[in-house]
Amino acid sequence: MTDEANTEATRTPRGDWRDGLPESLDVPGDPASLPAIREIRFDSRQVEAGDLFVCARGERHDGHDFAAAAVVRGAVALLVEESRAAEFASLGVPVIGVPDPRATMASISAAHEGYPARSLKVVGITGTDGKSTTSFLVQAALRGCGLKAGLLTTIQCRIDDQVVPNPTRLTSQEAPYVHRMLAEMLEAGCTHAVVEATSIGLDLHRLDAIEFDVAVFTNLSGDHLDYHGDLQKYRAAKGRLFEMLQPAGHRQKAGVAVLNAGDSNWKYFAGRTKGRVITYGLEDADLDVFADEVMLWPDGSTFTVTADEDTVEASVRLPGEFNVLNATAAITAAAALGLDIYGATSGVAMCEGVPGRMERIAGAPFSVIVDYAHTADALRKVVATLRPVVDGRIIVVFGCAGERARERRTGLGAVAAEVVDYAILTDEDPRSEPSDAIIDEIAQAMIAAGAVEADRFERLPDRRAAIARALDLATPEDLVLIAGKGHESTIEYADGPRPWDDRTVTRELIAERFPEA
């Protein structure tokens, strides 16, 4: 169990964690007599004197197994599953039994930080692809309207223009970190916050106790099925975001669901919310907000956006029709908050890009791009976007993560065989699985789809060697796409994560090969 997100220095709590406890508790005595705490921890190794330790179940470990160690380190109270409370009575600290420690961790985290989301306008964004990009574009739209806004995404967090790197590989951080960041945004003068909402984060209650004002849906395709089991459960997990929107009430505006009507799943999410629904999409005047007159360029797009009776000229500095859709989602989210569409459009146009998303790496005599595309659908979209601006081949370096659904590997292989000119199959977080076995599954899917090894693809597990090979193969007319990791700063192997950044490594290899370019 790791908790790098919770290593902050000692400070005075902003609120009282006890206010977030459920009314009915399995705890001896008066809940008001429970001790004040310093921090909320779920990793026993991070516990210090005065902390509360939450016994949360993780993917590999059960926090209950570390309760005694947490007390030795100074925990002054334990939050446990109510059916197991009696097991820890002898440890000498209050034991609080609840039905779901993870869910309660979110509510007490919000209370511990003084319920910051109640004082912010919060936009949540979910979908299979485009969440991070749309999150960055929403923050840009808000800033274009003259607002200070924070950002919580897979890639990084921002407090207005201050960058806070994502401390872990979690796509949605655990609740103590989330509410801490929201509180810091509020203290820094932010009025709005943009939160990327992943299916796993929603399912594990990491985003509970956030009062979302707007929830955005980008698209849906199969992903994380190793965790969820099937597409229906995956979709249902994302649906929790829309259930969290408040209906209209006394002195309260309804939350707004901003839904991509170009994806058939939008009606499902519309049915999951009691908030107001706004649809967006491309070239469909029946939608509430739509983009039209789209002109695609190698480094971005221009288009118009129509909302109500206003039509404004817009642009985005990211290539591809799917980024036009992401930009439209961001502008629609701003409109849902009642903001000026002209300011929102201007803000989106000023956004210089998103780290690791269609990021161009300079220095070679041909185009080189790093992108996070790690699903079949994402790879297909990226290649389709690049194809019109490439005279030669599209050479792709990619792999697939270990300990994840095998359907992702076969899907990537099938799409690569269909749309990629030449592929170099390599490592991408193999974790505890043998690299060769993962690569072979991708290779077999490519072969089944008609690709011939050595003619259309090769295998090279070492990712640095694979990128080098792609650079050596490319001619001035070609484009090299390094896919799957984007902004990430490690590769995960059986013995743990190792430092790695596709962008840094690619720049190093280009400098070695093309010093005069």
Secondary structure, DSSP 8 states (H G I E B T S, - for coil): ---GGG-------SS-GGGGS-SS-B-SS-GGGS---S-EES-GGG--TT-EEE--B-SS-BGGGGHHHHHHTT-SEEEEEGGGGGGGGGGSS-EEEES-HHHHHHHHHHHHTT-GGGGSEEEEEE-SSSHHHHHHHHHHHHHHTT--EEEE-SSEEEETTEEEE-SSS-SS--HHHHHHHHHHHHHTT--EEEEE--HHHHHTTTTTT---SEEEE----S--HHHHSSHHHHHHHHHHHHHTS---BTTB---EEEEETTSTTHHHHHHT-SSEEEEEEES-TTSSEEEEEEEEETTEEEEEEEETTEEEEEEESS-SHHHHHHHHHHHHHHHHTT--HHHHHHHHHH---BTTBSEE--SSSSEEEEE---SHHHHHHHHHHHGGG-SS-EEEEE---SSS-HHHHHHHHHHHHHH-SEEEE--S--BTS-HHHHHHHHHHHHHHTT--BTTTEEE--SHHHHHHHHHHH--TT-EEEEES-TT--EEEETTEEEE--HHHHHHHHHHHH-TT-
